[in-house]
Structures are given as structure tokens and as C-alpha cells.
Amino acid sequence: MRYTMFGNTGFRVSSLGFGAMNLPGVPLEQARETLNYALDHGINYIDTAAGYRNSEEIIGECISHRRTEYFLATKTARRDYAGAMEEIERSLTRMKTDVIDLLQIHYVNTVQDFKAAMGENGAYQAALEMKRKGHVRFIGLTGHRPDLLTKWIAKDQFDQVLFHLSLVQPFALDELIPELIRRNMGRTAMKPLSGGFVQPVSKAIRYPYSQDVHTTISGMVSIAEVKENMAAMEAEIGEREKIELEALAKELGSHNCRRCNYCSCPVEVKIPDVMISSQVRRTFGLLPKGNEFYEKQQGPILSCAEHEPCKEKPLCEQQCPYHLPIQQMVTEASLLYNKVSPA
């Protein structure tokens, strides 16, 4: 396992971080075994959030007795001071700890959200107060808009940023990561498998591992998944492999969707998932979770082209800050389904 100094924090963190978002979906004993196995084998960065169902409680129940062995990161999605303070205090209780190593202002994707969180009565003030009291060590920011995140860190108010970095979303490399490096901030990559769309897993994990990030959060729910993810990081990345991975990321990221979720669909097509999986579907095919997604989305995807208000000017495309051809991509996805019976 590779360990690097996490920005200016003074902590050395493992290159593979444990994403605990999906632990509420498995039996508690399985979660306990998985978390402890990860700690036993060198993973020392645990990531969760107040909004991940009872993930924080699972961490408190399963590994709080080993608190000195891991760097603990959680998040608040509240924008107001009172709401954020309530969540931070609840997180401390749930995780059975006196201190959160990294408290992140969560899922900030719009200018309005950022202004609200950073205002006089915003969530950032709650984080600062808890830092002064010794219950929070560092403050971070998470979001899906690397261009905006690059601007928002300009005032040196944060110690870390959590961002997408995967074979299908390499966009943080353009401006965000270079700026984080310049400021010596903590760099945490997330969703290397993009929620189950990217394969093979080894390449998916090795791509962010090949870049200048401190730790990559992977959502794991079993010992087998921990082993698989750790195995992908056993060997260091050579220059030739790095070039190959970057070329693949350029191809698979050609959809240009940042998953900022500005778009919304009146027939409930999950647009970012369709966009992001489009090229990987053509190049590699999908993992089982990806195939399940398309099975569930068959109705909405097939009904997209027939939705009257969107025929001339799709509503989703009007909302997209990157002006992407969303309707065209959804129409191409509809070709996956054979809805015409043979004559």
C-alpha cells in the first residue's frame, strides 16, 4: 500500500480509501468483517457522510474501538449553520468519537449552494466553530463541478477537496488537480468505478492511482471487494501504462458529462448515468450493476423521444451548463432495446 502526506494535514493516508456509503445495504456482521479487514491490511482512510443512511452508525459500532488507526472523513449537506451544527454533533455521536478528522461541506454544485454554505449563517461557520472546539481537525469541500471547485478554493478556506476522477470522468485533471497541487491541499478522488459502470475493475482502480491524488475512495462492502481493489494497487504505474490509461480515459470521457445533476427529466431518465456509461458500454460492455440500471431504465429511455414538450427543444439540454447533446445520447441508448417484434 502506498502512503502519502495528505496535503498540509500532517497525516499520511493510504492510496486506497474505504468508501462506506454502501455498507447500510449489507448485514452488520459483513460490514464489521469488511471494515476490520480493511484496517488490518493497511487502509487508513474511512469516508462516510451524514446522509448515507446509517453508515456513520455502522462505523461507530464496528471500528470505533480502533479509532487511532484511521483518518475519519464525513460530510454535511446542510447549508445553514444550525442544520450543519446539528449534523456534525450527531455524526460525532453516531461514530462514537470526539473528533472528526475531516468535515466536508457536501455536494456543492451551484454558485447558490456555495454562497449559502459560506455565508454568515452558513454551514462553513459551523465547521469552523467545531474546529475551534477541537471536534473537527480539517475542513473540506465536495462537488461535481471541477471548474467551479477550482474557483472556490481560491481563498484558502479549505484543506481538501473530494472530486470525481475515473476513466469516464477525467475532468478534474484539467484545472482542479493542478490548483490543488499548487496549494498543497488534500486530494481525494471518488467513484473510480462510477457506481458500477466501469470495467475492468483493475483498470478502473489503476487510473486514479496513476494520477497525483492522495487517496481514491472506493465503495466496498465485502472482503472480496477489498482484496480486489487492493490487488489493483499492488504494482506501481509505469510511464507506458500511464499513457495508455490516459488515452483510454480520453476516449471513455468523450461524453463530457460531469454528473453535476443540473439536468432533470420529466420522464425520469437518469441522464448522467446514461451519458457517462455511453462510451464504456460501447467499448467494454457493462458490469452487472450497469446492466441492471438499463433494465430498470428501459421505460423512461424508450419514452424520451415521444415526450411532446421535449421534441423541439429538450428541457434537459436547456439546463445543461456544458450544452451536451443529451437527447441524442438517450436516443442512442434506446437502440439497446428491441421493442419491435419480428413480422
C-alpha positions as a Markdown table, in Angstrom:
| # | Residue | x | y | z |
|---|---|---|---|---|
| 1 | Met | 0.0 | 0.0 | 0.0 |
| 2 | Arg | 1.3 | 3.4 | -0.9 |
| 3 | Tyr | 1.0 | 6.2 | 1.7 |
| 4 | Thr | 1.4 | 9.9 | 1.1 |
| 5 | Met | 1.2 | 13.1 | 3.2 |
| 6 | Phe | -2.3 | 14.4 | 2.9 |
| 7 | Gly | -1.7 | 18.0 | 1.9 |
| 8 | Asn | -1.0 | 20.2 | 4.9 |
| 9 | Thr | -2.7 | 17.9 | 7.4 |
| 10 | Gly | 0.3 | 16.1 | 8.7 |
| 11 | Phe | -1.4 | 12.8 | 8.2 |
| 12 | Arg | -0.2 | 10.0 | 5.9 |
| 13 | Val | -3.1 | 8.3 | 4.2 |
| 14 | Ser | -3.4 | 5.1 | 2.2 |
| 15 | Ser | -3.8 | 5.3 | -1.6 |
| 16 | Leu | -7.0 | 3.3 | -1.3 |
| 17 | Gly | -9.7 | 4.7 | 0.9 |
| 18 | Phe | -12.7 | 2.9 | 2.2 |
| 19 | Gly | -16.0 | 4.4 | 1.0 |
| 20 | Ala | -18.7 | 3.4 | 3.5 |
| 21 | Met | -21.7 | 4.7 | 1.6 |
| 22 | Asn | -23.0 | 1.2 | 0.6 |
| 23 | Leu | -22.5 | -0.5 | 4.0 |
| 24 | Pro | -26.1 | 0.0 | 5.1 |
| 25 | Gly | -27.1 | -2.4 | 2.3 |
| 26 | Val | -25.3 | -5.4 | 3.8 |
| 27 | Pro | -25.7 | -7.3 | 7.1 |
| 28 | Leu | -24.0 | -5.7 | 10.0 |
| 29 | Glu | -21.6 | -8.6 | 10.6 |
| 30 | Gln | -20.5 | -8.4 | 7.0 |
| 31 | Ala | -19.9 | -4.7 | 7.3 |
| 32 | Arg | -17.9 | -5.4 | 10.5 |
| 33 | Glu | -15.7 | -8.0 | 8.9 |
| 34 | Thr | -15.1 | -5.8 | 5.8 |
| 35 | Leu | -14.1 | -2.7 | 7.8 |
| 36 | Asn | -11.8 | -4.6 | 10.1 |
| 37 | Tyr | -10.2 | -6.5 | 7.3 |
| 38 | Ala | -9.5 | -3.2 | 5.5 |
| 39 | Leu | -7.9 | -1.7 | 8.6 |
| 40 | Asp | -5.9 | -4.9 | 9.2 |
| 41 | His | -4.5 | -4.7 | 5.7 |
| 42 | Gly | -3.4 | -1.1 | 5.7 |
| 43 | Ile | -6.4 | 1.0 | 4.6 |
| 44 | Asn | -6.4 | 4.0 | 7.0 |
| 45 | Tyr | -8.8 | 6.5 | 5.3 |
| 46 | Ile | -12.5 | 5.9 | 6.0 |
| 47 | Asp | -15.1 | 8.0 | 4.2 |
| 48 | Thr | -18.8 | 8.5 | 5.0 |
| 49 | Ala | -21.4 | 11.2 | 5.3 |
| 50 | Ala | -24.3 | 12.2 | 7.5 |
| 51 | Gly | -26.7 | 11.4 | 4.6 |
| 52 | Tyr | -25.5 | 7.9 | 3.9 |
| 53 | Arg | -28.4 | 6.2 | 5.8 |
| 54 | Asn | -26.9 | 4.6 | 8.9 |
| 55 | Ser | -23.3 | 4.4 | 7.6 |
| 56 | Glu | -21.9 | 6.5 | 10.4 |
| 57 | Glu | -23.6 | 4.3 | 13.0 |
| 58 | Ile | -22.1 | 1.2 | 11.4 |
| 59 | Ile | -18.6 | 2.8 | 11.6 |
| 60 | Gly | -19.2 | 3.6 | 15.2 |
| 61 | Glu | -20.4 | 0.1 | 16.0 |
| 62 | Cys | -17.7 | -1.7 | 14.1 |
| 63 | Ile | -14.4 | 0.1 | 14.4 |
| 64 | Ser | -14.7 | 2.9 | 16.9 |
| 65 | His | -12.6 | 0.8 | 19.2 |
| 66 | Arg | -9.8 | 1.2 | 16.7 |
| 67 | Arg | -10.2 | 5.0 | 16.3 |
| 68 | Thr | -6.5 | 5.8 | 16.4 |
| 69 | Glu | -5.9 | 3.6 | 13.3 |
| 70 | Tyr | -7.8 | 5.6 | 10.7 |
| 71 | Phe | -8.3 | 9.1 | 9.3 |
| 72 | Leu | -12.1 | 9.7 | 9.5 |
| 73 | Ala | -13.8 | 11.8 | 6.9 |
| 74 | Thr | -17.5 | 12.6 | 7.0 |
| 75 | Lys | -19.8 | 15.3 | 5.4 |
| 76 | Thr | -22.7 | 17.6 | 6.0 |
| 77 | Ala | -25.0 | 18.5 | 3.1 |
| 78 | Arg | -26.8 | 21.2 | 5.2 |
| 79 | Arg | -26.2 | 24.8 | 4.0 |
| 80 | Asp | -27.3 | 26.6 | 7.2 |
| 81 | Tyr | -25.3 | 27.0 | 10.4 |
| 82 | Ala | -27.9 | 25.4 | 12.7 |
| 83 | Gly | -28.6 | 22.4 | 10.4 |
| 84 | Ala | -24.9 | 21.7 | 9.9 |
| 85 | Met | -24.1 | 22.0 | 13.6 |
| 86 | Glu | -26.8 | 19.5 | 14.4 |
| 87 | Glu | -25.5 | 17.1 | 11.8 |
| 88 | Ile | -21.9 | 17.4 | 13.0 |
| 89 | Glu | -22.9 | 16.8 | 16.6 |
| 90 | Arg | -25.0 | 13.8 | 15.5 |
| 91 | Ser | -22.1 | 12.4 | 13.4 |
| 92 | Leu | -19.8 | 12.5 | 16.5 |
| 93 | Thr | -22.3 | 10.6 | 18.5 |
| 94 | Arg | -23.0 | 8.1 | 15.7 |
| 95 | Met | -19.4 | 7.3 | 15.1 |
| 96 | Lys | -18.6 | 7.2 | 18.8 |
| 97 | Thr | -15.7 | 9.7 | 18.5 |
| 98 | Asp | -14.7 | 13.0 | 20.0 |
| 99 | Val | -13.2 | 14.3 | 16.8 |
| 100 | Ile | -13.8 | 14.1 | 13.0 |
| 101 | Asp | -10.5 | 14.4 | 11.1 |
| 102 | Leu | -12.1 | 15.9 | 8.0 |
| 103 | Leu | -15.5 | 17.5 | 7.9 |
| 104 | Gln | -16.6 | 18.3 | 4.3 |
| 105 | Ile | -19.2 | 20.6 | 3.0 |
| 106 | His | -21.0 | 18.1 | 0.8 |
| 107 | Tyr | -22.3 | 18.1 | -2.7 |
| 108 | Val | -21.8 | 21.8 | -3.6 |
| 109 | Asn | -22.5 | 22.1 | -7.3 |
| 110 | Thr | -24.1 | 25.5 | -7.7 |
| 111 | Val | -23.0 | 29.1 | -7.0 |
| 112 | Gln | -26.2 | 29.5 | -4.9 |
| 113 | Asp | -25.3 | 26.5 | -2.8 |
| 114 | Phe | -21.7 | 27.7 | -2.3 |
| 115 | Lys | -22.8 | 31.2 | -1.2 |
| 116 | Ala | -25.4 | 29.8 | 1.2 |
| 117 | Ala | -22.9 | 27.4 | 2.8 |
| 118 | Met | -20.2 | 30.1 | 3.1 |
| 119 | Gly | -22.4 | 32.9 | 4.3 |
| 120 | Glu | -22.6 | 34.5 | 7.7 |
| 121 | Asn | -25.1 | 31.9 | 8.9 |
| 122 | Gly | -23.8 | 29.1 | 6.7 |
| 123 | Ala | -22.5 | 25.6 | 7.3 |
| 124 | Tyr | -18.9 | 26.7 | 7.0 |
| 125 | Gln | -19.3 | 28.7 | 10.1 |
| 126 | Ala | -20.5 | 25.6 | 12.0 |
| 127 | Ala | -17.5 | 23.7 | 10.7 |
| 128 | Leu | -15.2 | 26.5 | 11.9 |
| 129 | Glu | -16.7 | 26.6 | 15.3 |
| 130 | Met | -16.4 | 22.8 | 15.7 |
| 131 | Lys | -12.8 | 23.1 | 14.6 |
| 132 | Arg | -12.1 | 25.8 | 17.3 |
| 133 | Lys | -13.7 | 23.5 | 19.9 |
| 134 | Gly | -11.4 | 20.6 | 18.8 |
| 135 | His | -14.2 | 18.3 | 17.4 |
| 136 | Val | -13.1 | 18.9 | 13.7 |
| 137 | Arg | -9.5 | 18.9 | 12.6 |
| 138 | Phe | -9.8 | 19.9 | 8.9 |
| 139 | Ile | -12.5 | 21.3 | 6.6 |
| 140 | Gly | -13.0 | 20.1 | 3.1 |
| 141 | Leu | -15.4 | 20.5 | 0.1 |
| 142 | Thr | -17.0 | 18.0 | -2.2 |
| 143 | Gly | -18.7 | 18.6 | -5.5 |
| 144 | His | -19.2 | 17.5 | -9.1 |
| 145 | Arg | -18.1 | 20.7 | -10.9 |
| 146 | Pro | -14.3 | 20.8 | -11.1 |
| 147 | Asp | -14.4 | 24.1 | -12.9 |
| 148 | Leu | -16.3 | 25.7 | -10.0 |
| 149 | Leu | -14.4 | 23.9 | -7.3 |
| 150 | Thr | -11.2 | 25.4 | -8.8 |
| 151 | Lys | -12.6 | 28.9 | -8.2 |
| 152 | Trp | -14.0 | 28.1 | -4.8 |
| 153 | Ile | -10.7 | 27.1 | -3.2 |
| 154 | Ala | -9.0 | 30.4 | -4.1 |
| 155 | Lys | -9.5 | 32.0 | -0.7 |
| 156 | Asp | -7.7 | 29.2 | 1.2 |
| 157 | Gln | -10.8 | 28.3 | 3.3 |
| 158 | Phe | -10.4 | 24.5 | 2.8 |
| 159 | Asp | -7.9 | 21.8 | 3.5 |
| 160 | Gln | -9.1 | 19.3 | 1.0 |
| 161 | Val | -11.4 | 18.6 | -2.0 |
| 162 | Leu | -13.3 | 15.4 | -2.9 |
| 163 | Phe | -13.9 | 15.1 | -6.6 |
| 164 | His | -14.7 | 12.6 | -9.4 |
| 165 | Leu | -11.7 | 11.0 | -11.1 |
| 166 | Ser | -12.3 | 7.9 | -13.2 |
| 167 | Leu | -11.8 | 6.5 | -16.7 |
| 168 | Val | -15.2 | 8.0 | -17.5 |
| 169 | Gln | -14.7 | 11.3 | -15.7 |
| 170 | Pro | -11.1 | 12.6 | -16.0 |
| 171 | Phe | -12.1 | 16.3 | -16.0 |
| 172 | Ala | -10.5 | 17.2 | -12.6 |
| 173 | Leu | -7.1 | 16.9 | -14.3 |
| 174 | Asp | -7.7 | 20.0 | -16.4 |
| 175 | Glu | -7.7 | 22.7 | -13.7 |
| 176 | Leu | -8.7 | 21.4 | -10.3 |
| 177 | Ile | -5.9 | 18.9 | -9.5 |
| 178 | Pro | -3.1 | 21.3 | -10.7 |
| 179 | Glu | -4.5 | 24.0 | -8.5 |
| 180 | Leu | -4.9 | 21.6 | -5.5 |
| 181 | Ile | -1.2 | 20.6 | -6.0 |
| 182 | Arg | -0.1 | 24.2 | -6.2 |
| 183 | Arg | -1.9 | 24.9 | -2.9 |
| 184 | Asn | -0.7 | 21.6 | -1.3 |
| 185 | Met | -4.3 | 20.6 | -0.4 |
| 186 | Gly | -5.7 | 17.2 | 0.3 |
| 187 | Arg | -6.7 | 15.5 | -3.0 |
| 188 | Thr | -9.4 | 12.8 | -2.7 |
| 189 | Ala | -10.7 | 11.0 | -5.8 |
| 190 | Met | -14.1 | 9.3 | -5.7 |
| 191 | Lys | -16.2 | 6.9 | -7.8 |
| 192 | Pro | -13.4 | 5.1 | -9.7 |
| 193 | Leu | -16.0 | 2.6 | -11.0 |
| 194 | Ser | -18.6 | 5.3 | -11.5 |
| 195 | Gly | -21.2 | 3.5 | -9.5 |
| 196 | Gly | -20.6 | 0.1 | -11.2 |
| 197 | Phe | -20.4 | 1.2 | -14.9 |
| 198 | Val | -16.6 | 1.0 | -15.4 |
| 199 | Gln | -14.8 | -2.2 | -16.2 |
| 200 | Pro | -12.4 | -3.9 | -16.0 |
| 201 | Val | -12.1 | -3.1 | -12.3 |
| 202 | Ser | -8.3 | -3.3 | -12.4 |
| 203 | Lys | -8.0 | -0.6 | -15.0 |
| 204 | Ala | -10.7 | 1.5 | -13.3 |
| 205 | Ile | -8.8 | 1.5 | -10.0 |
| 206 | Arg | -5.4 | 1.9 | -11.5 |
| 207 | Tyr | -6.4 | 5.1 | -13.5 |
| 208 | Pro | -6.8 | 7.4 | -10.5 |
| 209 | Tyr | -3.8 | 5.5 | -8.9 |
| 210 | Ser | -1.7 | 6.7 | -11.8 |
| 211 | Gln | -2.6 | 10.4 | -11.1 |
| 212 | Asp | -1.4 | 12.8 | -8.5 |
| 213 | Val | -4.1 | 12.2 | -5.8 |
| 214 | His | -3.5 | 11.1 | -2.2 |
| 215 | Thr | -6.3 | 8.6 | -1.9 |
| 216 | Thr | -9.1 | 7.1 | -4.0 |
| 217 | Ile | -12.4 | 6.3 | -2.3 |
| 218 | Ser | -13.9 | 3.0 | -3.5 |
| 219 | Gly | -17.2 | 1.8 | -2.1 |
| 220 | Met | -16.6 | -1.6 | -0.7 |
| 221 | Val | -19.0 | -4.0 | 1.0 |
| 222 | Ser | -17.1 | -7.3 | 1.2 |
| 223 | Ile | -13.7 | -8.7 | 2.0 |
| 224 | Ala | -13.6 | -9.9 | -1.6 |
| 225 | Glu | -14.0 | -6.3 | -2.9 |
| 226 | Val | -11.3 | -5.0 | -0.6 |
| 227 | Lys | -9.0 | -7.7 | -1.9 |
| 228 | Glu | -9.8 | -6.9 | -5.5 |
| 229 | Asn | -9.3 | -3.2 | -5.0 |
| 230 | Met | -6.0 | -3.6 | -3.1 |
| 231 | Ala | -4.7 | -6.1 | -5.7 |
| 232 | Ala | -5.2 | -3.4 | -8.4 |
| 233 | Met | -2.8 | -1.1 | -6.5 |
| 234 | Glu | -0.1 | -3.7 | -5.7 |
| 235 | Ala | 2.2 | -2.7 | -8.6 |
| 236 | Glu | 3.3 | 0.9 | -9.3 |
| 237 | Ile | 2.3 | 2.6 | -12.5 |
| 238 | Gly | 4.9 | 2.8 | -15.3 |
| 239 | Glu | 5.0 | 5.6 | -17.8 |
| 240 | Arg | 3.8 | 3.4 | -20.6 |
| 241 | Glu | 0.8 | 2.2 | -18.6 |
| 242 | Lys | 0.0 | 5.7 | -17.5 |
| 243 | Ile | -0.1 | 6.9 | -21.1 |
| 244 | Glu | -2.4 | 4.0 | -22.1 |
| 245 | Leu | -4.7 | 4.7 | -19.2 |
| 246 | Glu | -4.9 | 8.4 | -20.1 |
| 247 | Ala | -5.7 | 7.7 | -23.7 |
| 248 | Leu | -8.4 | 5.3 | -22.6 |
| 249 | Ala | -9.8 | 8.0 | -20.2 |
| 250 | Lys | -9.9 | 10.5 | -23.1 |
| 251 | Glu | -11.9 | 8.0 | -25.1 |
| 252 | Leu | -14.3 | 7.0 | -22.4 |
| 253 | Gly | -14.7 | 10.6 | -21.1 |
| 254 | Ser | -15.8 | 11.8 | -24.5 |
| 255 | His | -19.4 | 12.2 | -23.3 |
| 256 | Asn | -18.2 | 15.3 | -21.3 |
| 257 | Cys | -20.9 | 14.9 | -18.6 |
| 258 | Arg | -19.7 | 16.0 | -15.1 |
| 259 | Arg | -22.7 | 14.5 | -13.2 |
| 260 | Cys | -23.5 | 17.9 | -11.9 |
| 261 | Asn | -27.2 | 17.0 | -12.0 |
| 262 | Tyr | -28.4 | 20.3 | -13.3 |
| 263 | Cys | -30.5 | 18.4 | -15.8 |
| 264 | Ser | -33.8 | 16.9 | -14.9 |
| 265 | Cys | -36.0 | 14.7 | -17.0 |
| 266 | Pro | -39.8 | 14.8 | -16.9 |
| 267 | Val | -40.0 | 11.1 | -17.8 |
| 268 | Glu | -37.3 | 10.3 | -15.2 |
| 269 | Val | -34.4 | 9.2 | -17.4 |
| 270 | Lys | -31.3 | 9.2 | -15.2 |
| 271 | Ile | -29.4 | 11.4 | -17.6 |
| 272 | Pro | -25.9 | 11.4 | -16.1 |
| 273 | Asp | -25.8 | 7.6 | -15.8 |
| 274 | Val | -26.9 | 7.3 | -19.4 |
| 275 | Met | -24.3 | 9.8 | -20.6 |
| 276 | Ile | -21.4 | 8.6 | -18.5 |
| 277 | Ser | -22.0 | 4.9 | -19.4 |
| 278 | Ser | -22.4 | 5.6 | -23.1 |
| 279 | Gln | -18.9 | 5.1 | -24.3 |
| 280 | Val | -17.8 | 2.5 | -21.8 |
| 281 | Arg | -20.9 | 0.5 | -22.8 |
| 282 | Arg | -19.7 | 0.5 | -26.4 |
| 283 | Thr | -16.0 | -0.2 | -25.6 |
| 284 | Phe | -16.1 | -2.7 | -22.8 |
| 285 | Gly | -19.7 | -3.6 | -22.0 |
| 286 | Leu | -21.1 | -3.1 | -18.6 |
| 287 | Leu | -20.7 | -4.7 | -15.2 |
| 288 | Pro | -23.8 | -6.5 | -13.8 |
| 289 | Lys | -24.8 | -3.3 | -11.9 |
| 290 | Gly | -24.7 | -1.3 | -15.1 |
| 291 | Asn | -26.9 | -3.9 | -17.0 |
| 292 | Glu | -29.4 | -3.8 | -14.1 |
| 293 | Phe | -29.5 | 0.0 | -14.5 |
| 294 | Tyr | -30.5 | -0.3 | -18.2 |
| 295 | Glu | -33.1 | -2.9 | -17.4 |
| 296 | Lys | -34.7 | -0.6 | -14.9 |
| 297 | Gln | -34.5 | 2.4 | -17.2 |
| 298 | Gln | -36.0 | 0.8 | -20.2 |
| 299 | Gly | -39.4 | 2.5 | -19.9 |
| 300 | Pro | -38.1 | 6.1 | -19.4 |
| 301 | Ile | -35.4 | 5.8 | -22.0 |
| 302 | Leu | -37.9 | 4.5 | -24.6 |
| 303 | Ser | -40.4 | 7.2 | -23.8 |
| 304 | Cys | -37.9 | 10.0 | -24.1 |
| 305 | Ala | -38.2 | 10.6 | -27.8 |
| 306 | Glu | -42.0 | 10.7 | -27.6 |
| 307 | His | -42.3 | 13.3 | -24.8 |
| 308 | Glu | -44.0 | 16.2 | -26.6 |
| 309 | Pro | -42.6 | 19.2 | -24.6 |
| 310 | Cys | -39.0 | 18.0 | -25.5 |
| 311 | Lys | -39.4 | 17.3 | -29.2 |
| 312 | Glu | -38.3 | 20.7 | -30.5 |
| 313 | Lys | -36.0 | 21.8 | -27.6 |
| 314 | Pro | -35.3 | 19.2 | -24.9 |
| 315 | Leu | -35.7 | 20.6 | -21.4 |
| 316 | Cys | -32.6 | 18.8 | -20.1 |
| 317 | Glu | -30.4 | 20.4 | -22.8 |
| 318 | Gln | -31.6 | 23.9 | -21.8 |
| 319 | Gln | -30.4 | 23.2 | -18.2 |
| 320 | Cys | -27.0 | 21.7 | -19.0 |
| 321 | Pro | -24.1 | 24.1 | -18.4 |
| 322 | Tyr | -22.0 | 22.2 | -20.9 |
| 323 | His | -24.5 | 22.2 | -23.7 |
| 324 | Leu | -24.3 | 18.5 | -24.2 |
| 325 | Pro | -26.4 | 16.6 | -26.9 |
| 326 | Ile | -28.4 | 14.8 | -24.2 |
| 327 | Gln | -31.4 | 13.8 | -26.3 |
| 328 | Gln | -29.1 | 12.3 | -29.0 |
| 329 | Met | -27.3 | 10.2 | -26.4 |
| 330 | Val | -30.5 | 8.9 | -24.8 |
| 331 | Thr | -31.9 | 8.1 | -28.3 |
| 332 | Glu | -28.7 | 6.0 | -29.0 |
| 333 | Ala | -29.2 | 4.2 | -25.6 |
| 334 | Ser | -32.8 | 3.3 | -26.7 |
| 335 | Leu | -31.3 | 1.2 | -29.5 |
| 336 | Leu | -30.2 | -1.3 | -26.8 |
| 337 | Tyr | -33.8 | -2.4 | -26.6 |
| 338 | Asn | -35.5 | -4.5 | -29.2 |
| 339 | Lys | -39.0 | -3.1 | -28.9 |
| 340 | Val | -40.1 | -4.2 | -32.4 |
| 341 | Ser | -41.3 | -7.8 | -32.7 |
| 342 | Pro | -40.3 | -9.7 | -35.8 |
| 343 | Ala | -43.0 | -9.7 | -38.5 |
